[in-house]
Amino acid sequence: MANFDGIVVGAGVAGSTTAALLSRQGFRVLLVEKATFPREKICGEGLMPAGARILDELGILSELRAQGAQAFSGIHFHLPRDRCLELNFGEISPTAQGWVVPRMILDESLARFAERQPGVQLREAFRVLSAQTGPSQVEVTGLYQGQLQTHRARLLIGADGIRSRFHNGFGIHRRKRRTRRFALRTFYDQLQGTGMVEVHCCEAGEAYVAPMGKRSARITLLLFGTPHRPRGAALSDLYFEKLGLFPRLMKRLKSPYPQGPVQSTGAVSLEVSRCHGHRLLLVGDAAGAVDPVTGQGMTVALKDAQLACRFLKERLHEDRLSEQDLCEYTRARNDYFRPSFQLAQMLLCVIQYPFLARQTLKALSRNHALRQKVLTLATTLGAGSFLNGRDRLHLLLGM
Ligand SMILES: Cc1cc2nc3c(=O)[nH]c(=O)nc-3n(C[C@H](O)[C@H](O)[C@H](O)COP(=O)(O)OP(=O)(O)OC[C@H]3O[C@@H](n4cnc5c(N)ncnc54)[C@H](O)[C@@H]3O)c2cc1C
């Protein structure tokens, strides 16, 4: 017998929000997480205004502010040869703000928020080892306190991130990545912030500066290709070498050698063939991860949780959870997030060619309507706004 309506695997942004929202619809949910909070996650940590609005609706934004989250008013792009562009969220809505929230704080707050909901049981340090979906229930087995434990439910939700264990099984396949990228990040003291997230671009990739306080920042490098590190070389040496690609930023750092530990990842984006199976739904990065170039991953994860819970409401009540019943979700998700994925694809293409980057900058400085469209797309995830062929042409031609 199933003892839960749903088991959510992974208590990141997507999983905790999904568990909390399902519980608000009256369902019993087991939320399992392999780590113990607080836990780290490699991320630029800039949450766009649409994501901040969802946290506000859930009632946890004020808690995050009290824990030191920093507001930012827009994005400042820096291109080589001192070219720059400011995109201010205030141009779209006077109240729109993004927030820089350390993931150690955000993810724990969301997990505790989910745990406070009456229908949710959170189990940390539970590593899922296997999952099976049967005709009327699903079964998840994991390692918890050195023992194997099995739980059953009517539905399984995979929210276990970009390296989800639900890929390449359940009829869900990873698509080959079009662009190889890797990320390195660390923390710097003594960097005067501007109240905006800064994006420094060069042909090799981008450096993101997320202000963490008055005089400190997280700097994440996102670069094309794969990292080559001589045997025995420290990650901080690789970081220092790559930071040299952004001389203007490097000059602003009192001491440019990494001041905190350097973390790296080679998985930054993902496309999957579908995000449903029999009694199975994927949410967040597990269902497809947008490249961090748009800074929208966490917002997508939060919105995805909302979409999934709305989609599941009737179906979970009526136990209509077959592959056929859930297939509409893949289409709805793809349609909703297509503009974000397209914007990311276009930005990645532009960044690699300095001429195109300059043209795009020109277009965004001159063409007010286009600028508004791009800003709306960046701040709202594209609801009602997408770049048509003409817009893309104008961006590439600098018109
Ligand atoms: C370098 C980089 C920079 C980024 N910058 C930004 C940014 O500035 N702004 C932004 O909005 N987004 C950014 N993103 C994207 C963002 O980090 C992700 O989109 C977001 O974390 C997705 O959340 P999630 O809940 O789907 O997955 P995750 O946050 O990855 O959570 C998955 C959870 O599942 C757990 N888990 C995994 N396997 C198991 C298992 N077997 N059993 C139990 N639990 C398991 C993990 O421990 C984890 O807690 C960035 C990403 C990268 C790589």
The ligand as a Tripos MOL2 file, in Angstrom:
@<TRIPOS>MOLECULE
LIG
   53    58     1     0     0
SMALL
NO_CHARGES

@<TRIPOS>ATOM
      1 C1         27.6180   27.7100  -12.7080 C.3       1 LIG1
      2 C2         26.1350   27.9140  -12.5690 C.ar      1 LIG1
      3 C3         25.6590   29.1870  -12.3190 C.ar      1 LIG1
      4 C4         24.2820   29.3940  -12.1840 C.ar      1 LIG1
      5 N1         23.8350   30.6350  -11.9120 N.ar      1 LIG1
      6 C5         22.5200   30.8640  -11.7400 C.ar      1 LIG1
      7 C6         22.0310   32.1610  -11.3890 C.ar      1 LIG1
      8 O1         22.7850   33.1140  -11.1990 O.2       1 LIG1
      9 N2         20.6920   32.3150  -11.2520 N.ar      1 LIG1
     10 C7         19.8140   31.2830  -11.4330 C.ar      1 LIG1
     11 O2         18.6040   31.4860  -11.2990 O.2       1 LIG1
     12 N3         20.2540   30.0380  -11.7390 N.ar      1 LIG1
     13 C8         21.5720   29.8020  -11.8970 C.ar      1 LIG1
     14 N4         22.0140   28.5370  -12.1770 N.ar      1 LIG1
     15 C9         21.0370   27.4400  -12.3540 C.3       1 LIG1
     16 C10        20.5110   26.9080  -11.0100 C.3       1 LIG1
     17 O3         21.5810   26.6100  -10.1510 O.3       1 LIG1
     18 C11        19.6610   25.6580  -11.2520 C.3       1 LIG1
     19 O4         18.8020   25.8830  -12.3300 O.3       1 LIG1
     20 C12        18.8440   25.2930  -10.0010 C.3       1 LIG1
     21 O5         19.6890   24.9490   -8.9530 O.3       1 LIG1
     22 C13        17.8960   24.1300  -10.2970 C.3       1 LIG1
     23 O6         17.2920   23.7020   -9.1000 O.3       1 LIG1
     24 P1         16.7980   22.2060   -8.9200 P.3       1 LIG1
     25 O7         16.0620   22.1670   -7.6390 O.co2     1 LIG1
     26 O8         16.1260   21.7280  -10.1540 O.co2     1 LIG1
     27 O9         18.1350   21.3310   -8.8180 O.3       1 LIG1
     28 P2         19.2700   21.3370   -7.6980 P.3       1 LIG1
     29 O10        19.3920   22.6660   -7.0970 O.co2     1 LIG1
     30 O11        20.4760   20.7510   -8.3460 O.co2     1 LIG1
     31 O12        18.7230   20.3400   -6.5820 O.3       1 LIG1
     32 C14        18.7150   18.9360   -6.7690 C.3       1 LIG1
     33 C15        18.7310   18.2750   -5.3960 C.3       1 LIG1
     34 O13        18.5840   16.8550   -5.5570 O.3       1 LIG1
     35 C16        19.4230   16.2150   -4.6280 C.3       1 LIG1
     36 N5         19.7000   14.8410   -5.1250 N.ar      1 LIG1
     37 C17        20.3870   14.5030   -6.2440 C.ar      1 LIG1
     38 N6         20.4350   13.1570   -6.3560 N.ar      1 LIG1
     39 C18        19.7670   12.6390   -5.2860 C.ar      1 LIG1
     40 C19        19.4930   11.3170   -4.8460 C.ar      1 LIG1
     41 N7         19.9060   10.2300   -5.5240 N.pl3     1 LIG1
     42 N8         18.7820   11.1410   -3.7140 N.ar      1 LIG1
     43 C20        18.3150   12.2250   -3.0140 C.ar      1 LIG1
     44 N9         18.5740   13.5090   -3.3750 N.ar      1 LIG1
     45 C21        19.2760   13.7150   -4.5040 C.ar      1 LIG1
     46 C22        20.6840   17.0930   -4.6140 C.3       1 LIG1
     47 O14        21.4580   16.8870   -3.4520 O.3       1 LIG1
     48 C23        20.0600   18.4900   -4.6650 C.3       1 LIG1
     49 O15        19.7990   19.0160   -3.3810 O.3       1 LIG1
     50 C24        23.3810   28.2920  -12.3150 C.ar      1 LIG1
     51 C25        23.8770   27.0070  -12.5630 C.ar      1 LIG1
     52 C26        25.2340   26.8140  -12.6800 C.ar      1 LIG1
     53 C27        25.7510   25.4190  -12.9460 C.3       1 LIG1
@<TRIPOS>BOND
     1     1     2 1
     2     2     3 ar
     3     2    52 ar
     4     3     4 ar
     5     4     5 ar
     6     4    50 ar
     7     5     6 ar
     8     6     7 ar
     9     6    13 1
    10     7     8 2
    11     7     9 ar
    12     9    10 ar
    13    10    11 2
    14    10    12 ar
    15    12    13 ar
    16    13    14 ar
    17    14    15 1
    18    14    50 ar
    19    15    16 1
    20    16    17 1
    21    16    18 1
    22    18    19 1
    23    18    20 1
    24    20    21 1
    25    20    22 1
    26    22    23 1
    27    23    24 1
    28    24    25 2
    29    24    26 1
    30    24    27 1
    31    27    28 1
    32    28    29 2
    33    28    30 1
    34    28    31 1
    35    31    32 1
    36    32    33 1
    37    33    34 1
    38    33    48 1
    39    34    35 1
    40    35    36 1
    41    35    46 1
    42    36    37 ar
    43    36    45 ar
    44    37    38 ar
    45    38    39 ar
    46    39    40 ar
    47    39    45 ar
    48    40    41 1
    49    40    42 ar
    50    42    43 ar
    51    43    44 ar
    52    44    45 ar
    53    46    47 1
    54    46    48 1
    55    48    49 1
    56    50    51 ar
    57    51    52 ar
    58    52    53 1
@<TRIPOS>SUBSTRUCTURE
     1 LIG1         1 GROUP 0 **** ****
